Amino acid sequence: MLDRIDIEGLKGVGKVELRFDAVSRARVLFGVNGIGKTKSLEAIYGALLFTNEQFLRVESNSVVHAGQSVPASAVLIDDVQYLVDLPPQQLIHVRAVAPHVVRHSRPLVYIGAGGRSSIGRLSTSIAALGNFEERRSQHFGMLLQECERGSLRSAGMDADIRVWFVQRAQSVNPFQVEKDNLRNEIESVLKLLHRIDQRLDAERLQIDGSQRVYLSVEGRMIELGELSSGFASVVKLFQAIISGYAGFSNSKDLQNLPGVVLIDEIESHLHVGWQVSIVRHLKALFPNTLFFISTHSPLVLTQLEQGEAYLLERDAADGVVRSSVIDSPNMKAFADVLEETFGVDLNALKRDALVSEDQSATKRALLDLIKQRRERQGGEQA
């Protein structure tokens, strides 16, 4: 499933051919800037969104600019065409973006790299949460707006996270209709956070009269806006996945849904300890999810198993960007990772630094000699 992906006319890149190990649930893309990591994720997401049955049921009659909503002219997945080749500025109905023969029902989440560490200001008003159909319609409308902007840089990260917690906390009361009691969404996020960092209490969350939201970290209640950028990034990452899945399904077991999550620059604002373990945690916490991830961090590579790490490179012969598997990524030395994946020779940098230090020392010695000689000459003249 989603093992062979061919993208034609990817904006700023051209043609891209991606081949993944069918067994791997995490496909992590590495490569130099401008090679097409982010745009490839956006094209895959667009192809899957406009072929999702639930999304089409709600948004089929909406109108979009075909070429603006997906950054590619055509996308083939497992040799099946997911997107129709249409003029970029043509206004069409959502239902016409993809062939009618291609449909799927998997929940889908895209998480952009922008705004991940920002909690935002306190909201002055909290709207009613609505029933599942209303929540789903609102969620799909937001997804469509993100696509129409032509950039998914902050996708999934623009939501007011305080409002999200407050609305769900307000639904937890004995008079609430069971299907609209969303306690499980709050509990899922807290449990996920505790799994990745035991300092955060999996069962404590408080909301004051001013709608400020507090998490328990090492026994201290800390407001969301006071969290470090690293903590805020992890909170928003897990909240975005749970919230995104909840937009497609009213299941009480969101973690185990068979969905697809795409994360751009997963290392953004994560400290070293989380960078070397985040993918492993995601696979364990969402056992039926398929992850497509981009990163610039060699630290992310060190946790990956065979068939999970892929290097994107442009073929000099035909100009096509192709993926190649990085063998045994979790067994490589850090210096080898930098050189093979990012073209950075750490040993050469060290040698250059030593030469530079030697040259600086030589220059200082020469300057001292010149100074001493001038002082000596000045004394003789006197």
LOZAMAR-604377 format. One line per 8 residues: number of its first residue (from 1); for each residue x, y, z of C-alpha. Coordinates in steps of 0.2 Angstrom, whole numbers, plus 5000, padded with zeros to 4 digits. Layout:
// residues N
NUM	X,Y,Z | ...
END
This chain:
// residues 382
1	5000,5000,5000 | 5007,5017,4994 | 5024,5008,4990 | 5026,5015,4972 | 5023,5034,4970 | 5026,5043,4954 | 5024,5062,4954 | 5023,5072,4938
9	5026,5091,4937 | 5030,5093,4955 | 5032,5112,4958 | 5050,5118,4958 | 5056,5100,4956 | 5049,5091,4941 | 5047,5072,4941 | 5049,5062,4956
17	5049,5043,4958 | 5047,5036,4976 | 5049,5017,4980 | 5047,5011,4997 | 5048,4995,5007 | 5031,4987,5008 | 5034,4981,5026 | 5039,4998,5033
25	5026,5009,5042 | 5038,5023,5042 | 5045,5031,5026 | 5058,5045,5031 | 5064,5056,5017 | 5082,5064,5018 | 5091,5075,5005 | 5098,5092,5002
33	5087,5108,5002 | 5076,5110,4986 | 5076,5091,4981 | 5058,5090,4984 | 5055,5082,5001 | 5041,5094,5007 | 5033,5096,4990 | 5032,5077,4988
41	5023,5075,5005 | 5011,5089,4999 | 5007,5080,4983 | 5005,5063,4991 | 4993,5071,5004 | 4983,5080,4990 | 4981,5064,4980 | 4975,5055,4996
49	4963,5069,5002 | 4954,5071,4985 | 4951,5053,4984 | 4945,5050,5002 | 4927,5044,5003 | 4921,5054,5018 | 4930,5070,5012 | 4921,5069,4995
57	4904,5065,5003 | 4905,5082,5012 | 4915,5093,5000 | 4912,5085,4983 | 4902,5101,4976 | 4915,5113,4983 | 4925,5122,4970 | 4944,5123,4969
65	4959,5128,4958 | 4965,5111,4953 | 4984,5116,4951 | 4984,5126,4967 | 4977,5113,4978 | 4990,5100,4974 | 5008,5105,4969 | 5009,5092,4955
73	5001,5089,4938 | 4998,5070,4941 | 5001,5057,4954 | 5002,5039,4952 | 5001,5027,4967 | 5004,5009,4965 | 5003,5012,4946 | 4985,5019,4948
81	4982,5037,4943 | 4976,5047,4958 | 4975,5064,4950 | 4968,5070,4933 | 4980,5081,4923 | 4971,5097,4923 | 4976,5115,4918 | 4983,5124,4934
89	4971,5139,4935 | 4955,5129,4930 | 4941,5130,4943 | 4933,5113,4946 | 4922,5103,4958 | 4932,5094,4971 | 4924,5078,4965 | 4932,5080,4948
97	4950,5082,4954 | 4953,5063,4954 | 4946,5049,4944 | 4930,5041,4950 | 4938,5024,4951 | 4950,5029,4964 | 4943,5030,4982 | 4949,5025,5000
105	4943,5027,5017 | 4959,5030,5027 | 4959,5045,5040 | 4973,5057,5034 | 4983,5070,5043 | 4996,5082,5037 | 5007,5091,5049 | 5017,5106,5042
113	5034,5112,5050 | 5028,5130,5053 | 5020,5136,5070 | 5024,5120,5079 | 5031,5128,5094 | 5018,5142,5096 | 5004,5140,5108 | 4996,5157,5104
121	4986,5170,5114 | 4971,5166,5125 | 4955,5165,5115 | 4941,5177,5121 | 4927,5166,5116 | 4924,5147,5115 | 4912,5141,5102 | 4900,5126,5104
129	4909,5110,5099 | 4894,5103,5089 | 4890,5085,5085 | 4901,5073,5075 | 4894,5078,5058 | 4896,5096,5062 | 4914,5094,5068 | 4918,5083,5053
137	4911,5096,5041 | 4921,5110,5049 | 4937,5100,5049 | 4935,5096,5030 | 4932,5114,5026 | 4948,5119,5035 | 4957,5105,5026 | 4951,5112,5009
145	4956,5130,5014 | 4973,5124,5018 | 4975,5116,5001 | 4968,5132,4992 | 4981,5143,5000 | 4994,5134,4990 | 5005,5130,5005 | 5004,5117,5019
153	5018,5125,5029 | 5007,5127,5044 | 4994,5114,5041 | 4988,5106,5057 | 4997,5119,5067 | 4986,5133,5065 | 4972,5127,5077 | 4970,5135,5094
161	4976,5121,5105 | 4968,5129,5121 | 4951,5130,5113 | 4953,5111,5108 | 4956,5106,5125 | 4943,5117,5133 | 4929,5111,5121 | 4933,5093,5124
169	4933,5096,5143 | 4916,5104,5142 | 4909,5089,5133 | 4914,5078,5148 | 4898,5078,5159 | 4885,5066,5164 | 4872,5074,5153 | 4882,5073,5137
177	4876,5062,5123 | 4889,5048,5123 | 4895,5050,5105 | 4898,5068,5109 | 4908,5065,5125 | 4926,5067,5119 | 4935,5063,5135 | 4944,5050,5126
185	4953,5063,5114 | 4960,5072,5129 | 4965,5056,5138 | 4973,5050,5121 | 4984,5065,5120 | 4989,5065,5138 | 4994,5046,5137 | 5004,5049,5122
193	5014,5063,5130 | 5017,5052,5145 | 5023,5038,5134 | 5036,5049,5126 | 5041,5059,5142 | 5036,5051,5160 | 5038,5069,5168 | 5021,5073,5161
201	5006,5066,5171 | 4995,5055,5160 | 4979,5059,5171 | 4980,5077,5176 | 4974,5092,5166 | 4966,5108,5173 | 4957,5122,5166 | 4954,5138,5175
209	4940,5151,5174 | 4949,5161,5161 | 4951,5146,5149 | 4969,5143,5153 | 4975,5125,5151 | 4987,5117,5163 | 4997,5101,5161 | 5006,5092,5176
217	5025,5092,5173 | 5035,5084,5186 | 5021,5088,5199 | 5020,5106,5194 | 5004,5113,5185 | 5011,5122,5170 | 5000,5133,5158 | 5002,5128,5139
225	5009,5145,5135 | 5023,5143,5148 | 5029,5126,5140 | 5046,5126,5132 | 5046,5126,5113 | 5051,5107,5113 | 5037,5102,5125 | 5024,5113,5115
233	5030,5105,5099 | 5027,5088,5105 | 5010,5093,5113 | 5004,5100,5096 | 5011,5085,5086 | 5001,5073,5096 | 4986,5084,5097 | 4986,5086,5078
241	4986,5068,5075 | 4972,5064,5087 | 4962,5079,5081 | 4965,5075,5063 | 4959,5057,5065 | 4944,5063,5075 | 4939,5073,5060 | 4937,5057,5050
249	4930,5046,5063 | 4920,5046,5080 | 4929,5030,5086 | 4934,5029,5104 | 4950,5021,5099 | 4958,5034,5088 | 4976,5028,5091 | 4972,5011,5082
257	4964,5018,5067 | 4972,5012,5050 | 4977,5030,5044 | 4991,5039,5035 | 5000,5054,5044 | 5013,5065,5034 | 5025,5075,5045 | 5036,5089,5037
265	5053,5092,5046 | 5049,5081,5061 | 5064,5087,5071 | 5057,5105,5072 | 5060,5112,5089 | 5063,5094,5097 | 5078,5093,5108 | 5091,5079,5105
273	5083,5066,5116 | 5067,5067,5107 | 5074,5068,5089 | 5083,5051,5092 | 5067,5042,5097 | 5052,5052,5090 | 5049,5040,5075 | 5050,5025,5086
281	5037,5032,5098 | 5025,5036,5084 | 5026,5019,5077 | 5022,5011,5094 | 5009,5024,5099 | 5000,5022,5082 | 5002,5004,5078 | 4991,5004,5062
289	4997,5021,5055 | 5008,5023,5040 | 5020,5038,5042 | 5028,5048,5028 | 5041,5060,5036 | 5054,5072,5030 | 5069,5078,5040 | 5085,5087,5039
297	5092,5080,5055 | 5104,5065,5055 | 5099,5062,5073 | 5082,5056,5066 | 5091,5043,5055 | 5100,5034,5070 | 5083,5026,5076 | 5077,5020,5059
305	5076,5002,5054 | 5081,4994,5038 | 5068,5000,5024 | 5063,5016,5034 | 5076,5029,5028 | 5077,5035,5010 | 5088,5047,5001 | 5081,5058,4988
313	5094,5063,4974 | 5092,5070,4956 | 5098,5058,4942 | 5110,5068,4932 | 5106,5058,4916 | 5087,5062,4915 | 5084,5074,4929 | 5072,5064,4938
321	5072,5064,4957 | 5072,5046,4964 | 5073,5038,4981 | 5086,5026,4987 | 5085,5016,5003 | 5099,5020,5016 | 5105,5003,5022 | 5106,4999,5040
329	5103,5017,5046 | 5103,5013,5064 | 5120,5005,5063 | 5129,5019,5055 | 5142,5031,5064 | 5136,5049,5065 | 5150,5055,5054 | 5145,5042,5040
337	5127,5048,5041 | 5132,5066,5038 | 5143,5062,5024 | 5132,5049,5015 | 5115,5058,5018 | 5120,5077,5018 | 5137,5077,5009 | 5145,5084,5025
345	5162,5077,5028 | 5164,5079,5047 | 5182,5073,5047 | 5187,5086,5034 | 5179,5100,5044 | 5189,5094,5059 | 5205,5095,5049 | 5201,5112,5042
353	5197,5118,5059 | 5214,5112,5065 | 5223,5120,5051 | 5214,5136,5054 | 5219,5135,5072 | 5237,5131,5067 | 5237,5146,5055 | 5230,5157,5069
361	5243,5152,5081 | 5257,5155,5068 | 5250,5173,5064 | 5249,5177,5083 | 5267,5171,5084 | 5273,5182,5070 | 5264,5197,5076 | 5272,5195,5093
369	5289,5194,5085 | 5285,5210,5075 | 5280,5219,5091 | 5295,5213,5101 | 5306,5219,5086 | 5298,5236,5085 | 5300,5238,5104 | 5318,5233,5104
377	5321,5245,5089 | 5312,5259,5099 | 5323,5256,5114 | 5339,5256,5104 | 5334,5273,5096 | 5331,5280,5113
END
